[in-house]
Amino acid sequence: MAKRENLQLLASISVKNRLGEGIFWHAASSSVWWTDIHGKALFQLHWPEQTLRQWPVPERISCFSLLNPADPMASRYPLLVAFAPGLALYHPDSGATLWLAKPQQLSGNRFNDGRVDRQGRFWAGTMVEQPAADNAASGSLYRLDQQGCQQMLSGLRIPNALCWNRDSSLMYHADSPTQQINRYRFNPASGDIGKAERFATTPAGTEPDGAIIDAAEHLLCALWGGSALARYAPDGRLTALYSLPVSQPTCVALGGAKLDILFVTTATEGLSAEQLSLQPEAGNLLIYQYPHHGLTEPQLAAMPWQQLAKRFAGGAK
C-alpha cells in the first residue's frame, strides 16, 4: 500500500456543492468548468485570477463539454450536456436547449460520469439512482458521434472513472460499487472497445469516482469515501495516495499554463451535520500544486447536430 502524501493546497473555492462533478480544463479561456449535479448549477473558474461564474440550470447536468468554437452551432449552443434524462445542446445564458438523445428511458436512472475521447466523441453513462424492485444493474455507457448515440456497455450501477491513455489504445472505466477499475482495448478510429480487463481495485471502504490520465500515463482517480486521490501506474500498481480534507472527492482535472494545477470537485451529499462540522471544506473546489503534468484536454468534434435532433424528434431515440 502506498503511503499517504500531502499536496500543496493553493486555494479552496467555497462553492458548497452538493455533488460537484464533471470538471475539465478549458485552455482557451484559462478556466475550469464543472457542474453541481444536485445543486442544478454550472460553474466556471478562471485561473489563476480565481474569478467565478455560476449559472442555474433547469435540469441536473452530470457531465458536459464545450463545443469547438469552429463548430457552426457553437454560438447558438456553446455546450453539449448530459442532463439527467438525456443528451442535449444547451446555452447557459439563454436557456436554449436542443435535445439530441434520450437513450435510456428507465424510471430511477439518470446520466452520470462522461468525457470527450481524444478523437472528439462524447461518452456518458447512466446510473441506477433509485433501484427497481428487482435491483437490476440497468445503467449503460453511451457513445455519441457523427453516427448517433450508441450503447457501448450495459449492466452498470454507477459508471465512473472514464478516461483514455495518451495514444487512445486503452480506455479505462469503473462501475463504482464494484471498487474495480477496468481497462479496455480501444480502437481510436472506430471508437469500439474490447473486453473488460481488471486494472486496479481501490482501497477498502472507497469507490472509484472521476479519473484522468496524466502525462506519465498514470491514472489519477478520486476515491469516494476515501478522503484521498489514488494514482496508479500503467500496470495498475498504486503509486501514490494524496490525502484530502474531505471524505467525498468526486472528480479531477489538470490545468494551468503548465498543466500541473490539480482541481478537485467534492460533495456534501449524504453527510451528516456532525460529518460536515468535521469537514468544513466539503463541497468546495480544492486546488493543489501537482508534482506531475497533465495531458491536453481533447476538443469535441463537430457533429451533425441538427440531424441528430431531427432523429430524436422523429422518435429515433
C-alpha positions as CSV (number, residue, x, y, z in Angstrom):
1,M,0.0,0.0,0.0
2,A,1.3,3.4,-1.0
3,K,2.0,5.9,1.8
4,R,-0.4,8.9,2.1
5,E,1.1,12.1,0.8
6,N,0.0,15.7,1.2
7,L,-0.2,18.1,-1.8
8,Q,0.4,21.8,-1.5
9,L,-3.1,23.5,-1.3
10,L,-3.3,26.6,-3.4
11,A,-6.9,27.5,-2.9
12,S,-10.3,26.3,-1.7
13,I,-13.2,27.8,-3.5
14,S,-16.2,27.9,-1.3
15,V,-19.0,26.8,-3.6
16,K,-20.5,24.3,-1.2
17,N,-21.6,21.9,-4.0
18,R,-24.0,19.2,-3.1
19,L,-22.4,16.9,-5.8
20,G,-19.7,18.7,-7.7
21,E,-18.7,16.7,-10.7
22,G,-17.6,16.6,-14.4
23,I,-14.6,19.1,-14.1
24,F,-12.3,19.8,-17.0
25,W,-9.7,22.4,-18.0
26,H,-10.5,24.7,-20.9
27,A,-7.2,26.1,-22.1
28,A,-8.6,28.7,-24.5
29,S,-10.3,30.5,-21.6
30,S,-7.7,29.5,-18.9
31,S,-10.5,28.2,-16.8
32,V,-12.1,25.1,-15.3
33,W,-15.7,24.2,-15.8
34,W,-17.8,21.8,-13.6
35,T,-21.3,21.0,-12.5
36,D,-23.1,20.6,-9.2
37,I,-25.5,17.8,-10.2
38,H,-27.9,18.0,-7.3
39,G,-27.5,21.8,-6.9
40,K,-28.5,22.3,-10.6
41,A,-25.7,24.7,-11.3
42,L,-22.8,25.1,-13.7
43,F,-19.5,26.8,-12.7
44,Q,-16.5,28.4,-14.5
45,L,-13.4,29.4,-12.5
46,H,-10.7,31.4,-14.3
47,W,-7.2,30.5,-13.1
48,P,-5.1,32.0,-11.6
49,E,-7.4,35.0,-11.1
50,Q,-9.9,32.9,-9.2
51,T,-12.9,34.7,-10.8
52,L,-16.0,32.6,-10.6
53,R,-19.1,32.4,-12.7
54,Q,-22.2,30.4,-11.9
55,W,-25.4,29.6,-13.9
56,P,-28.5,27.9,-12.6
57,V,-29.7,25.1,-14.9
58,P,-33.3,23.7,-15.5
59,E,-32.3,20.1,-15.0
60,R,-29.5,18.3,-13.3
61,I,-26.4,18.2,-15.5
62,S,-24.0,15.3,-14.8
63,C,-21.2,16.0,-17.3
64,F,-20.7,18.2,-20.3
65,S,-18.3,19.7,-22.9
66,L,-17.8,23.0,-24.7
67,L,-18.4,22.9,-28.4
68,N,-15.4,23.5,-30.6
69,P,-15.5,27.3,-31.5
70,A,-15.2,26.4,-35.1
71,D,-18.5,24.4,-34.9
72,P,-21.3,26.4,-36.7
73,M,-23.6,25.6,-33.8
74,A,-21.3,26.9,-31.1
75,S,-22.7,30.4,-30.9
76,R,-26.3,29.2,-30.5
77,Y,-25.5,26.3,-28.2
78,P,-22.0,26.5,-26.6
79,L,-22.4,23.4,-24.5
80,L,-23.1,19.7,-25.1
81,V,-24.6,18.4,-21.8
82,A,-25.8,15.2,-20.3
83,F,-29.0,16.3,-18.5
84,A,-30.3,13.6,-16.1
85,P,-32.7,12.2,-18.8
86,G,-30.6,12.6,-21.9
87,L,-28.1,14.5,-24.1
88,A,-28.7,18.0,-25.5
89,L,-27.0,21.1,-26.8
90,Y,-27.5,24.0,-24.3
91,H,-26.9,27.7,-23.9
92,P,-26.4,28.6,-20.2
93,D,-27.3,32.3,-20.7
94,S,-30.4,32.0,-22.8
95,G,-31.5,28.5,-21.6
96,A,-31.9,27.4,-25.3
97,T,-31.9,23.6,-25.5
98,L,-31.7,21.2,-28.5
99,W,-32.4,17.6,-27.4
100,L,-30.3,15.0,-29.2
101,A,-31.0,11.7,-27.5
102,K,-32.8,10.1,-24.5
103,P,-31.4,6.6,-25.0
104,Q,-32.4,5.1,-21.7
105,Q,-36.0,5.8,-20.6
106,L,-35.8,3.9,-17.3
107,S,-37.5,5.3,-14.2
108,G,-34.9,5.7,-11.4
109,N,-31.9,6.1,-13.8
110,R,-30.0,9.2,-14.7
111,F,-26.9,10.2,-16.6
112,N,-23.7,10.4,-14.6
113,D,-20.0,10.5,-15.5
114,G,-18.9,11.3,-19.0
115,R,-16.0,12.7,-21.1
116,V,-14.8,13.5,-24.6
117,D,-12.4,11.0,-26.1
118,R,-9.2,12.1,-27.9
119,Q,-11.0,11.8,-31.3
120,G,-13.7,14.2,-30.2
121,R,-16.6,11.7,-29.5
122,F,-18.7,12.3,-26.3
123,W,-19.2,9.4,-23.9
124,A,-21.6,9.4,-20.9
125,G,-23.0,6.7,-18.7
126,T,-26.4,6.3,-16.9
127,M,-26.5,5.2,-13.3
128,V,-29.1,3.5,-11.1
129,E,-30.3,6.3,-8.8
130,Q,-33.4,4.6,-7.5
131,P,-33.2,0.8,-7.7
132,A,-36.2,-1.0,-9.1
133,A,-37.8,-3.9,-7.3
134,D,-35.5,-6.4,-8.9
135,N,-32.5,-4.3,-8.0
136,A,-31.1,-4.7,-11.5
137,A,-27.9,-3.1,-12.7
138,S,-29.6,-1.3,-15.5
139,G,-27.1,1.5,-16.2
140,S,-25.2,1.8,-19.5
141,L,-22.3,3.7,-21.2
142,Y,-23.2,5.5,-24.4
143,R,-21.1,7.0,-27.2
144,L,-22.3,10.0,-29.2
145,D,-20.6,10.6,-32.5
146,Q,-21.5,11.5,-36.1
147,Q,-23.5,8.3,-36.5
148,G,-25.6,9.0,-33.4
149,C,-25.9,7.7,-29.9
150,Q,-24.9,4.0,-29.3
151,Q,-24.9,1.8,-26.2
152,M,-21.3,0.5,-25.6
153,L,-21.6,-1.1,-22.1
154,S,-24.6,-2.3,-20.1
155,G,-25.2,-3.9,-16.7
156,L,-23.8,-0.9,-14.7
157,R,-24.8,0.7,-11.4
158,I,-22.7,3.8,-11.2
159,P,-20.5,4.4,-14.2
160,N,-17.3,6.4,-13.4
161,A,-13.6,6.9,-13.9
162,L,-13.9,7.2,-17.7
163,C,-10.6,8.2,-19.4
164,W,-8.2,7.2,-22.2
165,N,-4.4,6.9,-22.3
166,R,-2.3,9.2,-24.4
167,D,-2.4,7.2,-27.7
168,S,-6.0,6.1,-27.3
169,S,-5.1,2.4,-27.3
170,L,-6.7,1.9,-23.9
171,M,-10.0,3.1,-22.3
172,Y,-10.5,3.0,-18.5
173,H,-13.9,2.7,-16.8
174,A,-15.4,1.7,-13.5
175,D,-18.7,0.6,-12.0
176,S,-18.1,2.3,-8.7
177,P,-19.8,-0.1,-6.3
178,T,-17.5,-2.9,-7.5
179,Q,-14.5,-0.9,-6.3
180,Q,-12.8,-2.1,-9.6
181,I,-11.3,0.0,-12.4
182,N,-11.4,-1.9,-15.7
183,R,-9.3,-1.4,-18.8
184,Y,-10.5,-2.0,-22.4
185,R,-8.6,-2.2,-25.6
186,F,-9.7,0.8,-27.6
187,N,-9.9,1.4,-31.4
188,P,-9.3,5.1,-31.9
189,A,-10.6,5.1,-35.5
190,S,-13.9,3.4,-34.8
191,G,-14.4,4.1,-31.1
192,D,-15.0,0.4,-30.5
193,I,-13.9,-1.3,-27.2
194,G,-12.7,-4.7,-26.3
195,K,-13.4,-6.9,-23.3
196,A,-13.0,-5.7,-19.8
197,E,-9.8,-6.5,-18.0
198,R,-9.2,-5.7,-14.3
199,F,-6.8,-2.8,-14.0
200,A,-7.0,-1.9,-10.3
201,T,-9.1,-2.3,-7.1
202,T,-9.5,0.7,-4.9
203,P,-8.6,0.6,-1.2
204,A,-11.2,-0.9,1.2
205,G,-14.1,1.4,2.0
206,T,-13.6,3.5,-1.1
207,E,-15.2,3.7,-4.5
208,P,-13.6,5.0,-7.8
209,D,-15.1,8.2,-9.0
210,G,-13.9,10.6,-11.6
211,A,-10.4,9.9,-13.2
212,I,-7.9,11.3,-15.7
213,I,-4.6,10.1,-17.2
214,D,-1.6,12.3,-16.6
215,A,1.4,12.9,-18.9
216,A,3.3,10.0,-17.3
217,E,0.4,7.7,-18.3
218,H,-0.6,7.2,-14.7
219,L,-4.3,7.2,-13.8
220,L,-5.4,9.7,-11.1
221,C,-8.7,8.8,-9.5
222,A,-10.9,10.5,-6.9
223,L,-11.7,8.0,-4.1
224,W,-15.3,8.5,-2.9
225,G,-15.4,7.7,0.8
226,G,-11.6,7.7,1.0
227,S,-10.6,11.3,1.7
228,A,-7.9,10.8,-1.0
229,L,-6.9,10.6,-4.6
230,A,-5.2,7.5,-5.9
231,R,-2.5,7.4,-8.6
232,Y,-2.0,4.2,-10.5
233,A,0.9,3.2,-12.7
234,P,0.2,1.8,-16.2
235,D,0.5,-1.7,-14.8
236,G,-2.1,-1.0,-12.1
237,R,0.2,-0.5,-9.2
238,L,-0.9,2.1,-6.6
239,T,2.0,4.5,-6.6
240,A,0.5,7.4,-4.5
241,L,-2.3,8.3,-2.2
242,Y,-2.9,12.0,-1.9
243,S,-4.8,13.0,1.3
244,L,-7.7,15.3,1.2
245,P,-9.6,17.2,3.9
246,V,-12.9,15.9,2.6
247,S,-14.3,12.3,2.5
248,Q,-16.1,12.6,-0.8
249,P,-13.9,13.8,-3.7
250,T,-15.7,13.3,-7.0
251,C,-13.6,14.3,-10.0
252,V,-10.2,15.7,-11.0
253,A,-8.7,17.9,-13.7
254,L,-5.2,19.1,-14.5
255,G,-4.8,22.6,-15.9
256,G,-2.9,25.9,-15.7
257,A,-0.2,27.1,-18.0
258,K,2.0,24.0,-17.3
259,L,-0.9,21.6,-16.8
260,D,0.3,21.0,-13.2
261,I,-2.5,22.6,-11.3
262,L,-4.9,20.0,-9.8
263,F,-8.6,20.8,-9.5
264,V,-10.7,18.5,-7.3
265,T,-14.5,18.7,-7.1
266,T,-16.1,17.5,-3.9
267,A,-19.6,16.7,-2.4
268,T,-21.6,17.3,0.7
269,E,-24.5,14.9,-0.3
270,G,-25.3,12.3,2.3
271,L,-23.0,13.8,5.0
272,S,-24.5,14.3,8.5
273,A,-24.3,17.6,10.4
274,E,-21.5,16.1,12.5
275,Q,-19.6,14.9,9.5
276,L,-20.0,18.4,7.9
277,S,-18.7,20.0,11.0
278,L,-15.5,17.9,10.8
279,Q,-15.2,18.6,7.0
280,P,-15.6,22.4,6.6
281,E,-14.3,22.2,3.1
282,A,-16.7,19.6,1.9
283,G,-18.4,20.8,-1.3
284,N,-15.6,23.2,-2.2
285,L,-13.4,23.2,-5.3
286,L,-9.9,22.2,-4.0
287,I,-6.9,23.4,-6.0
288,Y,-3.4,21.9,-5.5
289,Q,0.1,22.0,-6.9
290,Y,0.5,18.6,-8.6
291,P,4.0,17.1,-8.8
292,H,3.4,15.8,-12.3
293,H,1.9,17.2,-15.5
294,G,-1.4,16.6,-17.3
295,L,-2.4,15.9,-20.9
296,T,-4.1,18.5,-23.1
297,E,-7.9,18.1,-23.0
298,P,-9.4,16.9,-26.3
299,Q,-11.9,19.1,-28.2
300,L,-15.4,17.9,-29.0
301,A,-15.7,17.1,-32.7
302,A,-18.3,19.0,-34.8
303,M,-21.3,16.7,-35.4
304,P,-24.5,16.8,-37.5
305,W,-26.4,18.2,-34.5
306,Q,-29.5,19.2,-36.5
307,Q,-29.7,15.7,-38.0
308,L,-29.3,14.1,-34.6
309,A,-32.0,16.4,-33.2
310,K,-34.4,15.6,-36.1
311,R,-33.9,11.9,-35.5
312,F,-34.7,12.4,-31.8
313,A,-37.8,14.5,-32.6
314,G,-38.9,11.9,-35.1
315,G,-38.9,9.1,-32.5
316,A,-35.5,7.5,-33.2
317,K,-34.4,7.7,-29.5
